[in-house]
Amino acid sequence: MGLLLAEIFVIPGFGIAGISGIVLIFASIFLSLLGSDPFLDMHSVSIAIIQLSGSILFALLGMLLLVKYLPKSTIFNKLVLSQSEKSEQGFVSYPSEKDLIGKTGIAFTTLRPGGTAKIDGRRIDVIADSEYIDKDVKIKVLRVEGIKVVVTAVKEDKHST
């Protein structure tokens, strides 16, 4: 077990420590089947080999049967989602912010390009379209792409009265 733990947590990949750990686990199972008799005879060794081989064969056969028949069973169908959940049916991972398109607000933090803006009194995570936007600059929402709210700086007209 120590070699397997070392392979998982210390040594990357699947190498000598992992293979050695697996071999030693099977060896310990085999030796535990022999019992604690001080003298080994070929009869007890052959019984241990047959028991270990039969157990491995039975486990592999059981796994093959599960792989073949479990996906078609009703128990498996209860565990697996059989239909896709679409946003038209009301399944959404994040509410859409499409109503923000065209609205203006203030950059609450510096947008480099991501940051926070205050729009309609709410703090919203936004992304600047193409440039850095300083804090407290007026911004306008250009588009909403999924959970991404894209904004640009509003150019103030200096000639207006």
N, C-alpha and C positions, 0 to 999 in steps of 0.2 A: 504494500500500500504506500510505503514511503517513496518508492521509486515513481509510482504513478502520480503522487502529489507533487514530487519534484518536477516531473515532466509537465504537469499542468501549470504550476505556479512559478517555477524558477527557470526551467530550460524551455525555450520556445520550440515549437514544432513537434513532430512525432518521431522520436529516434530511439537510440539504444536504451535509454532509461525507461521509456514507455513499454517497449517490447520486453525488456527484462522484467519489468513489473508484472506484465500480463503472464509471462512464462512462470514466474515465481508464484503467482496466485494459483495457477493450475497445478503447479507442483505441490503447493501446500494442501490443496483440496485432495490431490492424489495420496499424499502422505497421511492425511487424516482418515482416508478410507482404509488404510492398512491396519490401523489400530495401534495399540501400545505393546504388542507382543515383542519380547526381546529377540526372537528369532524369526526371520522372514522365510517363508516358504513360497514356492512358485504358485501354489494354489491361491493364497491370499493376494498375491500380486496380480494374478490374472483376473480375479474377481474385481479388484479395484480398477483395473484397466477397463474391464467390461462395463462396470458401473459408470465410470467417468465418460467413456465413449458414448454409452447409451444416453446419459444425461445431456451431453453436448448435442448429439444427434436429435434428441427429442426437443431441445430448445430451438435448434435451427428449423426443424420441421414446424414447430409451433409458430415461429416468426413468419415463415413462408405462408402458412395458412392464414395468419392474421393479415399479412400484406395483400393476399389474394381476395379474401372474403370480407374483411372488416369494412372496406370502403363501400360495399354494396349493402351492408346491414342497416337496419333501422336505428340501432343504437348509435352507429357512427354518424348517421344523418342528423341525429339530435344534437351532436356535438359540433358539427360543422355548419357554417352559414351557407345555405344553398342558393340564395339569390343575392344580387348586389343591391346595396342601399344607395339610392340616388337622391340628389338634392331636390328633385321635383316631388319626391314623396315625403319631403320634410327632414331627411337625414343630412345634416350638415355638421362638419367638424368645427367650423368657426362661422359665426354670423357674418353675412355680407355687409359691407359698408358702402354699397353702391349709392346710397342717398347722399354721400359726402361729395360726390363729383360736382365741381363748380363752386363749392363753398370756400370761404376764406377763413383764415385764422392767423395765429401768431406762432412762430417757432419757439417752443418752450425751452428747447436745448439747441445747441449748435448742431446742424444736420451735416454730418460728414460721411457719407451721404445719409446714413440712418440717424434717427433721433426721435424726439417727441415733440408734438405740436398740440396746441390747444385750439380745438375747433368746436364751436357751439358749446363752450364751457366744459368740454371733455378732453382729457388727455388721450392722444391717439399716437401709436407708433407709426411713423411715416418714413419715407425715403425720398431724398431730393432727386429730381429728375436728372440733372446734369452737373450741378455745381454745388459747392458748399454754401450753406445758408447760415448766417450768423443768428445768434439768439435774439429774440424780440423783433425779428423781421416779419413783415406781413407775408403770408403764403397763401397759395390757392391750390386746391386739389385738382390735379389733371385727370387722373384715372385710378381705378381700383382693380388690381389684378389678384384675385383670390384674397389673401390676407394682407397683401402689399398695397399700401396707400401711397401713391406717387404725387409729390407736390413740387411746385416751383415758386420762386420768389415773385411777388407782385411788384412791378416797377411803378413807383409813385410818380404821378405826373406833376412836375414842379410848376407848370404854367397855368394850372387850374386855379380859379378864384374861389 
